[in-house]
Amino acid sequence: LMDPFERAPWNYGRDAVVVTASGSSQPVSAWTYFANTAFRQPGLLPSAAYLAHLLAGDDFLPPAYVAWLAAWQDRDPGAWRSGAWRA
């Protein structure tokens, strides 16, 4: 489990969900992490380090999602916190 990395149960909770992978008809159970309400804020975005961690898994992610994540690398991290990235 990813509990130590996601700081569950403090920052995140987890639930089992049933998913079906693209190109498959076989549903499987998977753990999904959900941000706890106390840690949700409008405009809150991942740190540059976490974004890099996500992008390191690009072999396992849909290309469109990788492109969307990669677009954030060109943004000023300070702007992420201020909400200026929305402009």
Kinemage of the C-alpha trace (Angstrom):
@kinemage 1
@onewidth
@group {chain A} dominant
@subgroup {mainchain}
@vectorlist {calphas} color= white
{ca leu a 1} P 0.000 0.000 0.000
{ca met a 2} L 0.956 3.608 -0.522
{ca asp a 3} L -0.202 4.731 2.944
{ca pro a 4} L 3.213 6.004 4.120
{ca phe a 5} L 3.694 8.017 0.918
{ca glu a 6} L 0.169 9.460 0.900
{ca arg a 7} L 0.227 10.063 4.663
{ca ala a 8} L -2.920 8.003 5.136
{ca pro a 9} L -5.042 8.281 7.167
{ca trp a 10} L -4.133 11.925 7.919
{ca asn a 11} L -3.820 13.662 4.536
{ca tyr a 12} L -5.672 11.002 2.578
{ca gly a 13} L -8.162 8.248 3.142
{ca arg a 14} L -8.403 5.195 0.928
{ca asp a 15} L -11.230 3.096 -0.414
{ca ala a 16} L -11.404 0.020 -2.606
{ca val a 17} L -12.999 0.711 -5.974
{ca val a 18} L -13.746 -1.474 -8.978
{ca val a 19} L -12.088 -0.333 -12.206
{ca thr a 20} L -11.805 -1.668 -15.736
{ca ala a 21} L -8.558 -1.000 -17.579
{ca ser a 22} L -8.649 0.473 -21.046
{ca gly a 23} L -8.737 -2.342 -23.573
{ca ser a 24} L -10.060 -4.858 -21.038
{ca ser a 25} L -13.488 -6.047 -20.043
{ca gln a 26} L -12.310 -7.579 -16.769
{ca pro a 27} L -13.098 -5.430 -13.700
{ca val a 28} L -10.543 -5.462 -10.880
{ca ser a 29} L -10.425 -4.028 -7.375
{ca ala a 30} L -7.951 -1.205 -6.715
{ca trp a 31} L -7.136 1.100 -3.819
{ca thr a 32} L -7.906 4.752 -4.492
{ca tyr a 33} L -6.747 7.608 -2.302
{ca phe a 34} L -8.995 10.592 -1.593
{ca ala a 35} L -7.814 13.865 -0.077
{ca asn a 36} L -9.282 14.439 3.358
{ca thr a 37} L -11.585 17.441 3.527
{ca ala a 38} L -9.288 19.351 5.907
{ca phe a 39} L -6.549 19.383 3.238
{ca arg a 40} L -8.654 20.519 0.262
{ca gln a 41} L -8.310 24.134 -0.855
{ca pro a 42} L -9.334 25.957 -4.013
{ca gly a 43} L -6.348 26.332 -6.315
{ca leu a 44} L -4.167 23.862 -4.400
{ca leu a 45} L -1.789 22.168 -6.822
{ca pro a 46} L 0.959 19.569 -6.505
{ca ser a 47} L 4.519 20.552 -5.666
{ca ala a 48} L 7.142 20.422 -8.403
{ca ala a 49} L 8.641 17.330 -6.716
{ca tyr a 50} L 5.312 15.496 -6.718
{ca leu a 51} L 4.667 16.491 -10.308
{ca ala a 52} L 8.076 15.049 -11.259
{ca his a 53} L 7.146 11.862 -9.382
{ca leu a 54} L 3.924 11.559 -11.390
{ca leu a 55} L 5.731 12.162 -14.672
{ca ala a 56} L 8.270 9.457 -13.813
{ca gly a 57} L 5.416 6.981 -14.302
{ca asp a 58} L 4.723 8.122 -17.859
{ca asp a 59} L 5.105 4.565 -19.214
{ca phe a 60} L 2.021 3.599 -17.211
{ca leu a 61} L -0.168 6.643 -17.911
{ca pro a 62} L -2.303 7.630 -20.906
{ca pro a 63} L -0.371 9.951 -23.270
{ca ala a 64} L -2.992 12.711 -23.000
{ca tyr a 65} L -2.672 12.716 -19.198
{ca val a 66} L 1.132 12.830 -19.412
{ca ala a 67} L 0.905 15.806 -21.781
{ca trp a 68} L -1.490 17.573 -19.413
{ca leu a 69} L 0.847 16.978 -16.457
{ca ala a 70} L 3.932 17.989 -18.461
{ca ala a 71} L 2.318 21.315 -19.322
{ca trp a 72} L 2.514 22.218 -15.620
{ca gln a 73} L 6.318 21.996 -15.661
{ca asp a 74} L 6.455 25.258 -17.590
{ca arg a 75} L 4.400 27.091 -14.977
{ca asp a 76} L 5.915 29.133 -12.196
{ca pro a 77} L 5.444 27.091 -8.977
{ca gly a 78} L 4.922 30.340 -7.061
{ca ala a 79} L 2.034 31.110 -9.385
{ca trp a 80} L 0.490 27.763 -8.506
{ca arg a 81} L 0.026 28.798 -4.900
{ca ser a 82} L -1.247 32.288 -5.735
{ca gly a 83} L -3.733 31.094 -8.341
{ca ala a 84} L -2.031 33.169 -11.070
{ca trp a 85} L -1.759 30.020 -13.214
{ca arg a 86} L -5.464 30.446 -14.064
{ca ala a 87} L -4.860 33.708 -15.941
